[in-house]
Amino acid sequence: MKKLLSLLLVATLIVGCFAACGNKLPEATTAATTAAAGDAPTETATEAPAAEALAFEKGTILRMATGYNSKKTGLFFDAEVAGEGIQLADGVTYQAGDLKPTWVEVENRLGMKFEDKYQGNSAQKEFEFWKDRLNEVDMVAGNATTLNEYGTAGSLVNIAEYLDQMPNFKAYLEKNPIVRLSITGDTATGAIYFSPYFDGVNDIERMPLMRIDWVEKLLDGEGEFTAEKSGKTKAPVYEPYMPTSGKVSVDVVTPDGTATETITKDYDAAGNIVALMNEAGAMDGVTAVNMLRTYIDTAYNGYYGTDRSDLFVGQNAAWDADELVALLRCVVANAQTLNGTDNIQGLFSREDDNNQRRVDMYRFAATLFGVRGLESRQEWLYVGADGKLHDTRQEPASYEAMEKMNAMAKEGLISKSFLDNSKESSSTMLENDLGFMHYDYNQTQTILNDTKLQEGEKYMAVMVPVAHWYDGTSDDGVYMRFTESWRSVKTDAWAISVAGVGSDTNKLNAALKLIDYAYSPEGMILMSYGPDAFIKTGETFLFNGEEMPVIADATFEELQKLTSGNYTNYARQYLGSTLSFAKSQAFEYQCTNAIGKEGAGHISNAIALGTIKHPELALAENPWYTSMPTVLPNTKDENDMIKGYTELGNANFGTSKDQANIYVDQIVSGYTVEGVKDAASAAAKVADEWNGKAFLSLRQDAYDNLVAFYESLNG
C-alpha cells in the first residue's frame, strides 16, 4: 500500500468537505513496483540522496514529551484506553505502555525508537512541565507562541536551517505561504522552531446545522399551512438587517450542483419579512408561517416553487439573517406541530453551560451579520482591504452584531439553557426534539442522526448565509456568502529540544526526519489513517480531486464500537494518528453520517464553484481575503507586554470552559461593562481604556516584519 500511495498522491495536504465516489485503481497502478520513500530502513535509515545528511543509526531513541491534551491521546497506550489489553483491527493486542499502531509503523519505516516522556497535559502545560529540564526530552509539545520565545532564546532547534535536507516539509511550506508565515519565529533570521499542526487545512471548519425536516414541514407544499394548534410569536424586538426595498442579486449553485446561477431578492415586490412581521406584531404560528411562505414566493418570483424549504436547506439556498429570524419565529411558535409539545428552542450551542462552546454563538453572529475577526486564526485580528491589521474588538460592527443576537434572545429565539448558562447539550437537544439549530463541526454533530434522532428526522449542515460584507471591492459593501471559519495552522505544535539532542547528530537527524516524513505523501496518510492494516488494499476513493485510501471494514466497525463513530477520538486514542502534523479530512469523511455528507457536499460544491468565499492561505491580491497567520513573531518582551493587557485577555474575552466573554454576555443580557452603553462606546473602551491600541500596534509591527520577510524570500 505504501508504494502505491507514494506514486498516487501529490505532496500536498488533501482536505475538503467533500464530494466523493468509490472506485478501484486501474491494474497498471495497483501493479506498480517502483520503490517508495520511507521503506523499511537500512542500518542508517536513509531513503534518498537529498536526505542523506539526515542519516541516523537504526534504533536511535527519541524521548517524546508529545501527545494531544491527555494521557489517552499520547503515542503510547494508557491504562484507561488499553485496559487489560485491547485487540485492534490489525489483529494485534496492545497493553498499557505499548506504542500505538501508527508509531509502531513509524519505527518500522524510519528506524528510530520512541521513549514515552509525555505527562498527558495540554501542549502549553506539557511545555511548562519540561521547560527547565529540556535536557531530558528530545521532542516536546507546546504552544506556538511559547515555543517561538524559547526557540529565540536558543532552547529549541531552528528547523529552518535544515529545510534543504527536508524536501517534503520544504515543498509544503512553499505551496502554503500562510503556513510559512504562521511558523516563522524570527523575521530577522527566518527561524522556524516547531512543526505545524493542522486539524484539516484549507477547508471550512464550522457550519450552520439545522433540523431540515422541520423546515420542510413548515414551508413546503401547495396551499396554505394549517395546524390544529399553534403558539404565538413574542412581541418583535429584532429589527431588519437586510434592505427593506430595492433588489439584491445572489449567486447560488444550481439545484443539481453542477453550475451557478443568479437569483434576486426582490424587496420592492415582497418587502422585508422581518419588517412585515414586526408591523403585524405578535401573531399565531400559523399566520407567521403563511406570511413567510408568501414572502418566499414573492421575493424570489416563484423560484423555489412549492419546495420553499430549499431557500434554507437546498443546494441552491440563499437565506440571510432576516429570513432566518422569520423562520425561527415560525419554528418556536409551532412546537405542537413539530414535536408535539409547547417547547422548542431555536438556536443553541453544543454545551450551553460551557463557555468553550457558548462562544460559537458569537462566531455564528459573525457569519450572519458580516463581521470579520470573530473567527480569526489569531486572537480577534484580520487583515483589512487596506493591508493593515484590524482588531474586531475595537470596531463597533462586532458589538452591533451582538445587539442583533440579544434582540433574538429577547424574542425567545435562543435556547433558555444558553441564556441561563445551564446544562444542556446538542445531544439532548436533538434526542428530545427540543433544539432547532446550532453552529458546529459537521462530522461530530451529524452523527447524532444515527444515535439520537428517529426515522424521518434530519439534522444537516446548511449553506452559509448571505450577508453584507465590506471586502473593499465596493464602498457600499457586497452581499455575498463568506466564511471566516477556515482551517489553517493550529496553535499547538511539537519542537526539538537543543539540550535534549545535544551534540548527538543521530538524535537531531532522527527528529528532523520524523517531521519531514510526516509531510511526505506517505507520511500524511500514516498520520491520518494509521498503518496499512487499517486500510483496504488497493482501493481508493476520489476526495477533493485526489485519490485517497478507503478504510478497512474492520476499522469502520471498530471505531463505531469504541468511539460511537467519532473518527478523531478513535484515531487519537487507539491508532495514535492525528496527534500532530497534518490531519487529512479524507478518513473523517468516510466516517461521516450520510446526512452529514449530503449537507457538507452542498457546501463543498458552493466553495468549489465560488459562491462561498473564504480566506486564502496566501498573501491575497485583495488583502481582505488573506488568512490571518496563526502566530505572529513578536519578541518575548512584546509578548510579555501583551500579556500585561489583562483586560484584553480571559477576564473579558476568554474562550475556555470557565472563562468570561463579554460577547457572550452581550448576547444574553445586552451591554454589561461599566461605562458601555452602545457599540461605539464598547469599541472605544477596548481601544482606549483596555490598551487595545497599544496591542494592535505591537501586532501590526510583527505582521509588517513578517510580510517583509516573506517578500524577501520571494524577491
TABELPE-V676826 format. One record per run of one state. SS is the DSSP state (hx for helix, st for strand, lp for the rest). FROM is the first residue (numbers start at 1). TO is the last residue. Records with the same first field share a line. If there is no record, write none. Layout:
SS: FROM-TO + FROM-TO
//
This chain:
lp: 1-1 + 9-20 + 25-26 + 31-48 + 55-60 + 66-66 + 68-70 + 75-75 + 77-78 + 83-85 + 88-92 + 95-98 + 100-100 + 111-112 + 117-122 + 131-133 + 137-138 + 153-155 + 157-158 + 166-166 + 176-176 + 183-183 + 187-190 + 193-194 + 196-197 + 200-203 + 205-205 + 220-231 + 233-246 + 254-259 + 271-272 + 281-283 + 300-309 + 314-319 + 333-334 + 340-344 + 348-350 + 352-354 + 359-359 + 370-380 + 384-388 + 395-395 + 411-413 + 415-415 + 421-424 + 432-434 + 447-447 + 452-458 + 463-465 + 470-477 + 484-485 + 487-491 + 502-504 + 519-520 + 530-531 + 544-545 + 552-552 + 564-566 + 576-581 + 584-584 + 591-593 + 609-611 + 615-615 + 617-622 + 627-635 + 645-645 + 649-649 + 654-660 + 670-678 + 690-691 + 714-715
hx: 2-8 + 27-30 + 49-54 + 71-73 + 79-82 + 101-110 + 123-130 + 134-136 + 144-152 + 159-165 + 167-175 + 177-182 + 212-219 + 267-270 + 273-280 + 285-299 + 310-313 + 321-332 + 335-339 + 355-358 + 360-369 + 392-394 + 396-410 + 416-420 + 426-431 + 442-446 + 448-451 + 498-501 + 505-518 + 521-529 + 532-534 + 553-563 + 567-575 + 585-590 + 594-608 + 623-625 + 636-644 + 646-648 + 650-653 + 662-669 + 679-689 + 692-713
st: 21-24 + 61-65 + 67-67 + 74-74 + 76-76 + 86-87 + 93-94 + 99-99 + 113-116 + 139-143 + 156-156 + 184-186 + 191-192 + 195-195 + 198-199 + 204-204 + 206-211 + 232-232 + 247-253 + 260-266 + 284-284 + 320-320 + 345-347 + 351-351 + 381-383 + 389-391 + 414-414 + 425-425 + 435-441 + 459-462 + 466-469 + 478-483 + 486-486 + 492-497 + 535-543 + 546-551 + 582-583 + 612-614 + 616-616 + 626-626 + 661-661
//
